[in-house]
Amino acid sequence: MEQVGNVKISNSKELEFAIFCIENVAIHLGVPAEQIYEALTSKSNLLNQYIIPEYEILHTQSKEYIVADIIDAMKDMGVEI
């Protein structure tokens, strides 16, 4: 298992998916990817507690669904960008 920051990534597919999520949320919100990474790790831990554990389900959805779902989860947790 590889650990990136405080995120536990167990294989390259999960790592690629995490990067995909971060980059596409950043593009959608018009902010740097680093800002989204911080929001999903330091500010909320959504990457480690939701995105990676739910990889098997989430990666089968459309890009639009995934981005909207992550943004909704961030709003639910009060994470501000």
Stockholm file with secondary structure:
# STOCKHOLM 1.0

chainA/1-81         MEQVGNVKISNSKELEFAIFCIENVAIHLGVPAEQIYEALTSKSNLLNQYIIPEYEILHTQSKEYIVADIIDAMKDMGVEI
#=GR chainA/1-81 SS CEEETTEEECSHHHHHHHHHHHHHHHHHHTSCHHHHHHHHHTSSCHIIIIITTTHHHHTTSCHHHHHHHHHHHHHHTTCCC
#=GC SS_cons        CEEETTEEECSHHHHHHHHHHHHHHHHHHTSCHHHHHHHHHTSSCHIIIIITTTHHHHTTSCHHHHHHHHHHHHHHTTCCC
//
